[in-house]
Amino acid sequence: MTLSGYEALFFWIFALAAIFAGLLTVMARNAVHSALFLISSLVSVAALFVLSGAEFIAGVQILVYVGGVMVLFLFVIMLVNVGAEERGRDEIFNNQRQVTASLIFCFLLVGGVLYAVSTGYAGLEKRYPKAEALVGDQTAPTQQTGPQNATGTSHMTKDTERIGGSLYRYASLPFEIASILLLVAIIGSVMLARTLKQEASADDVDPEVLLEEVARDLELAKLEPQSE
Amino acid sequence: MNMLNCFNPAFMFLFQETDGSRLGLMKHAALNPDLSKFLVIGALLFIIGVAGVLTRRNIIVIFMSIELILNAANLNFVAFSGYLQASGHVNALAGQLFAVFVIVVAAAEAAIGLGIVIALYRNKETIWVDEIDLLKW
């Protein structure tokens, strides 16, 4: 899997874009800016997925991350909008000692991870020498493509079909477990995000806590006879 | 140079000057990205995410950094999958399957985490992690 020509150029463009957008995500003062930089980082990584032959994952990445998760993030940011950090009154990072310690840790981690990548890569090359023989060969025999498109300029990929096949062939139990996980996550987040009023009207609050809250907030008292 | 030897295969593109490009667009074949470049990009994204988790005070930005970390792991899975596909490995799509499940877990984690953030904000009126210290003695 060695890219060349225009693919190599696009790889470097999107790789740099992903890394810089990632850095700006961490450094941005405004949380909304962070979210937008994270979106551009995710889109760049989706482009890298396309370059390494995973078109389906790239599409899922755009749909789920950018279309779903990031919209959720933006909603929550605007819901809990504190505004102090945007006006520059508040410190956005932890205190100096913690930041120094964690940056030292991160530099150690850079060294360790890059060392692991290079030694692991050497071992991989030793184990699959066949892949080296295919360097520069864009039409590897296993690269399955579908029929040509209407203009005849390119082939449609069979990636989605093959992923679907192997998802049900090798990973059908994890697939079902994932669906249950998502169901639990939906129910859990709905339960977590309820207000006290909603909890009280569903009769889901400890009676002692409810009495304390009623003493503080008279609007809740109207709900109380309902629940009893 | 001895120091650089430990980074041998992944960083040889810094030193190699062989010509093997197809379109002549990239003069150095060593600049052509292969698996090791994908892995290095994934490692850098991972470390940026770790730095964000460790240094930021805003809990929502910490969640976003976690998404960055999961995405770096996905990049590694997909890059290995492409490498094994090119080498004709039988079960080459396993990496992409893992990436799908990582995306599922990330979506569930984001939903639950943001639900917790909203519940926390209702009770404590803050999203700074150093002010959320109920469990701190």
Boltz contact constraints between the chains, C-beta under 6 A:
constraints:
  - contact:
      token1: [A, 1]
      token2: [B, 82]
      max_distance: 6.0
  - contact:
      token1: [A, 1]
      token2: [B, 83]
      max_distance: 6.0
  - contact:
      token1: [A, 1]
      token2: [B, 86]
      max_distance: 6.0
  - contact:
      token1: [A, 2]
      token2: [B, 32]
      max_distance: 6.0
  - contact:
      token1: [A, 2]
      token2: [B, 34]
      max_distance: 6.0
  - contact:
      token1: [A, 3]
      token2: [B, 32]
      max_distance: 6.0
  - contact:
      token1: [A, 3]
      token2: [B, 33]
      max_distance: 6.0
  - contact:
      token1: [A, 4]
      token2: [B, 21]
      max_distance: 6.0
  - contact:
      token1: [A, 4]
      token2: [B, 22]
      max_distance: 6.0
  - contact:
      token1: [A, 4]
      token2: [B, 32]
      max_distance: 6.0
  - contact:
      token1: [A, 5]
      token2: [B, 22]
      max_distance: 6.0
  - contact:
      token1: [A, 5]
      token2: [B, 23]
      max_distance: 6.0
  - contact:
      token1: [A, 5]
      token2: [B, 25]
      max_distance: 6.0
  - contact:
      token1: [A, 8]
      token2: [B, 26]
      max_distance: 6.0
  - contact:
      token1: [A, 8]
      token2: [B, 32]
      max_distance: 6.0
  - contact:
      token1: [A, 8]
      token2: [B, 33]
      max_distance: 6.0
  - contact:
      token1: [A, 9]
      token2: [B, 25]
      max_distance: 6.0
  - contact:
      token1: [A, 11]
      token2: [B, 33]
      max_distance: 6.0
  - contact:
      token1: [A, 15]
      token2: [B, 41]
      max_distance: 6.0
  - contact:
      token1: [A, 19]
      token2: [B, 44]
      max_distance: 6.0
  - contact:
      token1: [A, 22]
      token2: [B, 45]
      max_distance: 6.0
  - contact:
      token1: [A, 22]
      token2: [B, 48]
      max_distance: 6.0
  - contact:
      token1: [A, 22]
      token2: [B, 68]
      max_distance: 6.0
  - contact:
      token1: [A, 23]
      token2: [B, 48]
      max_distance: 6.0
  - contact:
      token1: [A, 25]
      token2: [B, 64]
      max_distance: 6.0
  - contact:
      token1: [A, 26]
      token2: [B, 48]
      max_distance: 6.0
  - contact:
      token1: [A, 26]
      token2: [B, 52]
      max_distance: 6.0
  - contact:
      token1: [A, 31]
      token2: [B, 58]
      max_distance: 6.0
  - contact:
      token1: [A, 31]
      token2: [B, 60]
      max_distance: 6.0
  - contact:
      token1: [A, 31]
      token2: [B, 61]
      max_distance: 6.0
  - contact:
      token1: [A, 34]
      token2: [B, 61]
      max_distance: 6.0
  - contact:
      token1: [A, 34]
      token2: [B, 64]
      max_distance: 6.0
  - contact:
      token1: [A, 38]
      token2: [B, 64]
      max_distance: 6.0
  - contact:
      token1: [A, 45]
      token2: [B, 71]
      max_distance: 6.0
  - contact:
      token1: [A, 45]
      token2: [B, 75]
      max_distance: 6.0
  - contact:
      token1: [A, 49]
      token2: [B, 78]
      max_distance: 6.0
  - contact:
      token1: [A, 52]
      token2: [B, 78]
      max_distance: 6.0
  - contact:
      token1: [A, 52]
      token2: [B, 79]
      max_distance: 6.0
  - contact:
      token1: [A, 52]
      token2: [B, 82]
      max_distance: 6.0
  - contact:
      token1: [A, 53]
      token2: [B, 82]
      max_distance: 6.0
  - contact:
      token1: [A, 54]
      token2: [B, 78]
      max_distance: 6.0
  - contact:
      token1: [A, 54]
      token2: [B, 96]
      max_distance: 6.0
  - contact:
      token1: [A, 57]
      token2: [B, 78]
      max_distance: 6.0
  - contact:
      token1: [A, 57]
      token2: [B, 96]
      max_distance: 6.0
  - contact:
      token1: [A, 57]
      token2: [B, 99]
      max_distance: 6.0
  - contact:
      token1: [A, 60]
      token2: [B, 103]
      max_distance: 6.0
  - contact:
      token1: [A, 64]
      token2: [B, 103]
      max_distance: 6.0
  - contact:
      token1: [A, 64]
      token2: [B, 107]
      max_distance: 6.0
  - contact:
      token1: [A, 69]
      token2: [B, 107]
      max_distance: 6.0
  - contact:
      token1: [A, 69]
      token2: [B, 110]
      max_distance: 6.0
  - contact:
      token1: [A, 72]
      token2: [B, 114]
      max_distance: 6.0
  - contact:
      token1: [A, 76]
      token2: [B, 114]
      max_distance: 6.0
  - contact:
      token1: [A, 76]
      token2: [B, 117]
      max_distance: 6.0
  - contact:
      token1: [A, 77]
      token2: [B, 60]
      max_distance: 6.0
  - contact:
      token1: [A, 80]
      token2: [B, 121]
      max_distance: 6.0
  - contact:
      token1: [A, 80]
      token2: [B, 127]
      max_distance: 6.0
  - contact:
      token1: [A, 93]
      token2: [B, 55]
      max_distance: 6.0
  - contact:
      token1: [A, 94]
      token2: [B, 55]
      max_distance: 6.0
  - contact:
      token1: [A, 94]
      token2: [B, 57]
      max_distance: 6.0
  - contact:
      token1: [A, 99]
      token2: [B, 55]
      max_distance: 6.0
  - contact:
      token1: [A, 102]
      token2: [B, 54]
      max_distance: 6.0
  - contact:
      token1: [A, 102]
      token2: [B, 55]
      max_distance: 6.0
  - contact:
      token1: [A, 106]
      token2: [B, 47]
      max_distance: 6.0
  - contact:
      token1: [A, 106]
      token2: [B, 50]
      max_distance: 6.0
  - contact:
      token1: [A, 106]
      token2: [B, 51]
      max_distance: 6.0
  - contact:
      token1: [A, 109]
      token2: [B, 47]
      max_distance: 6.0
  - contact:
      token1: [A, 110]
      token2: [B, 47]
      max_distance: 6.0
  - contact:
      token1: [A, 113]
      token2: [B, 43]
      max_distance: 6.0
  - contact:
      token1: [A, 117]
      token2: [B, 10]
      max_distance: 6.0
  - contact:
      token1: [A, 117]
      token2: [B, 39]
      max_distance: 6.0
  - contact:
      token1: [A, 117]
      token2: [B, 43]
      max_distance: 6.0
  - contact:
      token1: [A, 118]
      token2: [B, 7]
      max_distance: 6.0
  - contact:
      token1: [A, 118]
      token2: [B, 9]
      max_distance: 6.0
  - contact:
      token1: [A, 118]
      token2: [B, 10]
      max_distance: 6.0
  - contact:
      token1: [A, 121]
      token2: [B, 9]
      max_distance: 6.0
  - contact:
      token1: [A, 121]
      token2: [B, 10]
      max_distance: 6.0
  - contact:
      token1: [A, 121]
      token2: [B, 36]
      max_distance: 6.0
  - contact:
      token1: [A, 122]
      token2: [B, 9]
      max_distance: 6.0
  - contact:
      token1: [A, 128]
      token2: [B, 87]
      max_distance: 6.0
  - contact:
      token1: [A, 130]
      token2: [B, 87]
      max_distance: 6.0
  - contact:
      token1: [A, 131]
      token2: [B, 86]
      max_distance: 6.0
  - contact:
      token1: [A, 131]
      token2: [B, 87]
      max_distance: 6.0
  - contact:
      token1: [A, 134]
      token2: [B, 86]
      max_distance: 6.0
  - contact:
      token1: [A, 136]
      token2: [B, 20]
      max_distance: 6.0
  - contact:
      token1: [A, 140]
      token2: [B, 86]
      max_distance: 6.0
  - contact:
      token1: [A, 142]
      token2: [B, 85]
      max_distance: 6.0
  - contact:
      token1: [A, 142]
      token2: [B, 88]
      max_distance: 6.0
  - contact:
      token1: [A, 162]
      token2: [B, 93]
      max_distance: 6.0
  - contact:
      token1: [A, 163]
      token2: [B, 96]
      max_distance: 6.0
  - contact:
      token1: [A, 166]
      token2: [B, 93]
      max_distance: 6.0
  - contact:
      token1: [A, 167]
      token2: [B, 97]
      max_distance: 6.0
  - contact:
      token1: [A, 171]
      token2: [B, 97]
      max_distance: 6.0
  - contact:
      token1: [A, 178]
      token2: [B, 101]
      max_distance: 6.0
  - contact:
      token1: [A, 178]
      token2: [B, 104]
      max_distance: 6.0
  - contact:
      token1: [A, 181]
      token2: [B, 108]
      max_distance: 6.0
  - contact:
      token1: [A, 182]
      token2: [B, 108]
      max_distance: 6.0
  - contact:
      token1: [A, 185]
      token2: [B, 108]
      max_distance: 6.0
  - contact:
      token1: [A, 185]
      token2: [B, 111]
      max_distance: 6.0
  - contact:
      token1: [A, 185]
      token2: [B, 112]
      max_distance: 6.0
  - contact:
      token1: [A, 188]
      token2: [B, 112]
      max_distance: 6.0
  - contact:
      token1: [A, 189]
      token2: [B, 111]
      max_distance: 6.0
  - contact:
      token1: [A, 189]
      token2: [B, 112]
      max_distance: 6.0
  - contact:
      token1: [A, 189]
      token2: [B, 115]
      max_distance: 6.0
  - contact:
      token1: [A, 192]
      token2: [B, 115]
      max_distance: 6.0
  - contact:
      token1: [A, 192]
      token2: [B, 116]
      max_distance: 6.0
  - contact:
      token1: [A, 192]
      token2: [B, 119]
      max_distance: 6.0
  - contact:
      token1: [A, 193]
      token2: [B, 115]
      max_distance: 6.0
  - contact:
      token1: [A, 193]
      token2: [B, 118]
      max_distance: 6.0
